[in-house]
């Protein structure tokens, strides 16, 4: 046992207790806090990390121990999340000192790591202080900041269990590490220019161009100012960086990265610099400056110095602030906002190994700003926007990853078995549920190629390593061809439980609010395999987190070309128009230049009678309306047409509001029919489709049409949700699915349902898109295991 002696004498009538603390209590300065508190109260004993959390033994005055216990949770470090605290009376042994003991290795892993933490103000001050020994050192950190999840190999969280194990502390750093009065007391990534990781600037062949923070970072910044694209190794992987106001560099980055239109994220030096790019209200500014430092999507500031190709056809920008010392130095030296997009080609997983980065990014980057601290777990930036639900501003995740993972998410039931959930095919995440908490892993992305599958498998292994308890059950999507499903079924040692795609969305929304149901679920999505073998995506469900039944849906329409219809929304326009008119429609004017007449006729014939899959997807309906009105007929990234259609609607409404007009004027609210067919509520939008067609023919402006379509959908969704709630006797309505990233739909529908007296639940801890699927699968599986007799629902 090694540690730091207290000098106080132990009272003669001493008492000894053992305190086990669970939760996020490693990597957050918890042991130093305990040490200082015990010393202040003249207690002896020890504190140590273990696989299960932190164990403390205290010996001393009875009242002092009580005071210690009362302050333990109340005064815990900022980033600690104290869970269960158990206290056991044990025999006194006459300790005369209090020490930080060597970590224990015995027991089941239950300790939770914190997410990576942005650079704190104290370290930032030292970083830019020429008199400080860590001046411009890009790996400066303390117990309040620095890497955690991305460098951890296992728990307990000690330096030897991280990628910092290869760096031996110099005497000065060791002294800080050992000094209870120092803020680097037991800061595991503690380092300095003398003993810590080193940064270097390399050419695309991997040859060092310059080394050292001043030379390498200043050199990278100078190259960026001159128009270069630089691959930058950050916390969870590589970024590709260039100046945001350099149109030529941004265009070159798009071409090399093979990313046609999807917006790039930006990094601004500070909040003031961010405000010159986007308009931020208080909630958005708070999110942007939070310790997680996510990318925040907000309205672009007119006249912002940003190349048009940063976010084509969008009036919003995604902006973040520097979150590592290296980023702070680079942005300061580059003297302007940077494009900071993921280090990958198109939709590949982010590069985070140095050799892999050189291999994959050398055709994109002119230089590599790298370093020799390995990244154990890849973790992309999180992406969030702020929405208004029930008059409250709240975050809506688009991607939950760096800064939030592996923060646990509560589960409204306890599972004695560890459950692994493998998520979906797109925007994949994995999840592990243990007891009453879920750990949702970092965003992996789309599992369309081998590199993505390798990243997915590695992520699952890392998650399992940190959790420690091997899973007994694996939950997965119903779709047999999803790579995540095949992975789950290949894990023959685990009991598989299939969960229908949209039920998983519904269950995730309920569970993160602590609800188990019953409730109504309105799940508007792109696509997911339904219980009837069809492609769902506009579903009204009723049930609990374990099971639901389908009580309604969008009218089904043929999907000409299958996946081609997703990439070419004009196909869905043709399908919906053919369905609406019952005959081959004339091609709408906005599509005549991009769609050949013979293509249109062929697709229309298929839509009338072809052997095609059918879909109830609201996402595809929005695609169709966007194509008809001339917003976009083909896409280069998922949901691009619907996203630009929403942007057109918002722009039109803002313009109308400036003229004093009503935001809801002209909506197609009487153009969607709700029918009762058999036992299902069917949303029939054929009249809306005909109205769009007529208005396009008559020359109505696309933004005006987009506004009307959104208004019509809100009207129909409110009506069908209220009908379902009335029939089922529930006042709780959960809104989820990827379509609800559309904030115009989400906010107006939530407002309308709240106004009619319903309790509306909206995802706030996880994305409404497929990034939240794994959590929904896991909680559904946990519920079914606890309620085996009810395990017969149709959406199993």
C-alpha positions, 0 to 999 in steps of 0.5 A, spaced: 500 500 500 502 506 497 500 513 499 500 519 503 500 519 511 495 524 515 499 527 521 493 527 526 492 522 531 487 517 531 482 517 537 482 512 542 474 510 541 475 509 534 470 506 529 472 503 522 467 503 516 468 500 509 464 504 504 463 502 497 461 507 492 458 505 485 457 510 479 462 514 475 467 515 480 474 514 476 477 519 472 474 525 475 478 526 481 474 522 486 480 519 490 483 526 491 477 528 493 476 523 498 483 523 500 483 531 502 476 530 505 478 524 510 485 528 511 480 534 513 476 530 518 482 527 521 480 520 519 485 514 517 484 509 512 485 508 505 481 509 498 482 505 492 479 504 485 477 497 483 473 494 478 466 495 481 468 503 483 471 506 489 472 503 496 474 507 502 475 504 509 475 510 514 477 509 521 476 515 526 472 519 530 464 517 530 462 524 528 467 525 523 465 519 519 458 521 519 460 528 517 465 525 511 459 520 509 454 526 509 459 530 504 461 525 500 456 525 495 454 533 496 461 535 495 463 530 490 467 533 484 463 536 478 464 530 473 463 525 478 456 521 478 455 518 485 451 512 484 450 507 490 453 508 496 454 502 501 457 502 508 459 497 512 461 497 519 468 493 520 473 492 526 478 497 527 485 496 526 488 502 529 491 505 522 494 512 523 494 515 516 490 515 510 493 513 503 491 512 496 492 505 495 494 501 489 487 499 485 484 492 486 483 488 481 478 483 484 471 483 483 466 484 477 467 491 473 461 496 475 465 502 475 463 507 469 468 511 466 466 519 464 466 521 457 472 525 455 473 532 458 474 539 454 480 543 456 479 546 463 480 554 464 486 553 469 489 548 463 487 553 458 491 559 462 497 555 462 497 553 455 498 560 453 502 563 458 509 563 456 512 563 463 509 556 464 513 550 463 507 547 459 506 553 454 503 551 448 504 543 450 498 540 446 497 535 451 496 539 458 490 536 462 489 535 470 483 531 474 478 536 471 479 535 464 483 531 458 482 524 455 478 519 459 474 514 454 478 514 448 484 512 452 482 507 457 483 500 455 479 497 461 477 499 468 480 500 474 482 507 470 489 507 472 495 510 468 497 503 467 490 501 464 490 507 458 494 508 452 498 513 457 502 507 460 507 508 455 509 514 457 513 515 464 512 521 468 518 525 469 520 527 476 516 534 476 510 530 473 510 525 478 511 530 484 504 533 481 501 526 481 503 525 488 501 531 491 494 532 494 495 539 494 496 539 486 490 539 481 494 534 478 494 529 484 492 522 481 491 525 474 492 519 470 494 522 463 498 527 466 504 529 462 509 535 460 513 536 454 519 533 457 515 526 458 509 526 455 506 525 448 509 529 442 506 532 436 509 532 429 507 534 422 508 529 417 507 529 409 502 524 406 508 519 406 508 519 413 515 523 413 516 528 419 516 535 416 517 538 423 516 536 430 514 540 437 508 544 438 511 550 436 514 548 429 509 542 428 502 546 430 504 553 427 507 549 421 500 546 420 496 552 421 501 556 416 499 551 411 492 551 412 492 559 412 495 558 405 490 553 403 492 546 405 488 541 407 491 538 414 489 531 417 489 533 425 489 527 430 484 529 435 481 525 441 477 520 438 480 520 431 482 524 425 479 530 422 480 534 416 481 541 416 482 547 412 480 554 412 472 555 412 473 562 408 477 559 403 472 557 397 478 553 393 480 549 399 473 547 401 471 545 394 478 541 394 476 538 400 469 536 397 472 533 391 477 529 395 473 526 400 468 524 395 462 528 399 458 532 394 453 536 398 453 534 406 455 540 410 461 540 413 462 542 421 466 548 423 470 550 429 471 557 432 476 559 436 471 561 442 464 563 443 464 570 440 467 567 434 462 562 433 457 568 434 460 571 428 458 564 424 451 563 427 445 566 431 445 563 438 440 563 443 442 562 451 440 555 450 444 554 444 450 558 447 450 553 453 450 547 449 456 550 445 460 551 451 458 545 455 464 540 457 462 536 452 463 541 446 458 538 441 457 540 434 451 545 435 447 546 429 444 553 428 441 559 424 447 561 419 449 569 421 448 573 414 454 575 412 458 569 415 465 569 412 464 561 410 465 559 403 458 557 400 460 550 399 461 549 407 453 547 407 450 548 400 443 549 400 442 550 407 441 556 412 444 553 418 451 551 420 454 546 425 459 549 429 463 547 435 469 550 440 476 547 441 476 541 446 483 539 446 489 543 447 492 541 440 485 544 437 486 551 441 493 552 439 491 550 431 485 554 431 489 560 434 495 559 430 490 559 423 487 565 425 480 564 423 474 558 423 476 552 420 472 546 417 473 540 421 470 534 418 471 527 420 477 524 417 474 519 412 472 518 405 465 519 404 461 514 409 467 510 412 468 510 419 473 515 422 480 514 421 484 513 428 490 509 427 496 512 425 498 507 419 490 507 417 490 514 417 496 515 412 493 509 408 486 512 407 487 520 408 494 521 404 490 522 397 486 527 401 490 531 406 496 535 404 499 534 411 498 530 417 498 533 424 499 527 428 502 525 435 504 518 439 499 518 444 494 512 441 487 512 441 484 506 444 476 507 442 474 511 436 469 517 437 466 522 433 464 529 434 457 529 437 452 533 433 446 536 437 441 542 435 436 545 440 428 545 439 422 547 443 418 542 446 412 544 451 415 551 451 422 548 453 428 549 450 432 542 450 437 538 446 435 534 440 441 529 438 443 528 431 449 524 433 451 522 440 458 520 441 464 524 443 463 528 450 457 524 452 459 516 451 460 512 455 455 516 460 450 511 462 443 512 461 437 510 466 433 504 464 426 504 468 427 496 470 433 492 472 436 486 469 440 481 472 443 479 466 448 483 461 444 485 455 448 487 448 444 490 443 447 491 436 443 497 433 441 497 426 444 498 419 445 506 419 448 510 424 449 504 428 451 504 435 451 498 440 449 498 447 450 494 453 444 494 459 446 492 466 442 492 472 438 499 471 443 503 467 445 502 459 451 504 456 450 506 449 457 506 445 460 511 440 457 512 433 459 507 428 456 509 422 453 505 416 455 498 416 455 498 409 463 495 408 468 491 411 471 497 414 465 499 418 464 492 420 471 492 423 469 498 427 463 496 429 466 489 432 472 493 435 467 498 438 463 492 441 469 489 444 471 495 447 464 496 450 464 489 453 471 490 456 469 496 460 463 493 462 467 487 464 460 482 465 460 478 459 453 479 456 448 473 456 443 476 451 443 479 444 438 484 442 437 485 434 433 488 429 428 484 425 431 485 418 435 479 417 440 482 412 442 488 417 450 486 418 448 488 426 443 482 425 448 477 422 453 479 427 448 478 433 446 471 430 453 469 429 454 470 437 451 463 438 453 463 445 448 469 446 440 468 446 438 472 441 432 477 441 429 480 435 426 487 436 422 490 430 425 497 428 420 502 430 418 498 436 425 499 438 424 507 436 418 507 441 421 503 446 427 508 447 423 514 447 419 511 453 425 508 457 429 514 457 423 518 460 423 513 465 416 510 462 414 503 461 408 505 458 402 503 455 403 509 451 401 511 444 408 511 439 408 516 433 414 513 429 415 517 423 422 514 419 425 512 413 425 505 413 425 499 417 422 492 416 415 491 419 412 485 422 408 484 416 415 483 412 413 490 409 417 496 409 415 501 415 416 508 416 409 512 418 407 508 424 402 509 430 403 504 435 400 502 442 404 498 447 409 498 452 417 498 452 417 490 451 411 490 446 407 494 441 401 493 436 400 497 430 394 501 430 395 505 424 400 507 419 401 512 413 398 509 406 402 504 403 405 506 396 409 502 391 417 503 392 420 503 385 427 501 384 427 499 392 434 503 394 434 507 388 428 510 390 431 513 396 437 515 392 432 518 387 426 521 390 423 523 383 421 515 383 417 516 389 414 522 386 412 518 380 409 513 385 405 517 389 402 521 383 401 515 380 397 512 386 394 519 387 391 519 380 390 512 378 393 513 372 400 515 369 401 522 371 404 528 366 411 529 369 411 535 373 415 541 370 421 541 375 423 534 373 423 535 366 430 537 365 433 531 370 428 525 368 427 522 361 420 521 359 421 514 358 424 513 365 418 517 368 413 512 364 417 506 366 417 507 373 409 509 373 408 503 370 411 499 375 408 503 380 401 502 377 402 494 377 409 492 378 412 487 383 415 492 388 416 492 395 411 497 398 412 502 404 409 506 409 415 511 410 413 518 411 420 520 409 419 517 402 413 521 402 417 528 404 422 526 399 416 525 393 414 532 395 421 535 395 422 532 388 415 534 385 416 541 387 423 542 384 427 542 391 431 536 389 430 530 385 436 526 387 440 526 393 448 525 395 446 523 402 441 520 406 434 524 407 437 530 403 431 532 399 427 532 406 432 536 409 432 541 404 424 541 403 424 543 411 429 548 410 425 551 404 419 551 408 422 555 414 425 560 409 418 561 406 415 562 413 420 567 416 419 571 409 412 571 410 412 573 418 417 579 416 411 581 411 406 580 417 403 574 414 401 568 419 406 562 419 400 557 418 397 560 412 395 556 406 397 549 409 394 543 406 390 541 413 384 538 409 388 534 404 390 528 408 384 523 410 384 519 416 380 512 414 379 506 419 380 500 414 379 494 418 382 495 425 387 500 422 387 508 422 390 509 415 393 516 413 391 517 406 395 523 403 393 522 396 389 529 396 395 532 399 399 529 393 394 532 388 394 539 391 402 539 390 402 537 383 396 542 382 400 548 385 407 546 382 403 546 375 400 553 377 407 556 379 406 556 386 413 557 389 417 551 392 418 554 399 410 556 400 408 548 398 413 546 403 410 550 408 403 547 406 406 540 406 409 540 413 403 544 416 398 538 413 402 533 416 402 536 422 395 536 422 394 529 420 399 527 425 396 530 431 389 528 429 391 520 428 395 521 435 389 523 438 384 518 435 389 513 437 390 516 444 382 516 445 381 509 443 386 506 447 385 511 453 392 513 454 394 521 454 402 519 453 404 520 446 412 518 444 414 521 438 420 518 435 424 516 428 429 519 424 423 524 420 423 527 427 429 530 426 425 535 422 424 540 427 418 544 424 414 537 424 417 536 431 416 542 434 409 544 431 406 537 433 409 537 440 405 544 441 399 541 438 399 535 442 401 538 448 395 544 447 390 538 446 392 536 453 397 530 452 403 528 455 408 528 449 415 525 450 421 526 445 428 523 445 432 528 449 438 523 451 439 519 444 438 521 437 430 520 434 434 516 428 437 510 428 443 512 433 438 510 439 435 503 436 440 499 440 438 502 447 431 501 445 432 494 443 436 493 449 430 495 454 425 491 450 429 485 451 430 486 458 423 488 459 421 481 455 426 477 460 422 480 466 415 479 463 416 472 459 409 470 459 407 476 455 412 475 450 407 474 444 406 481 441 406 482 434 412 486 434 417 481 437 
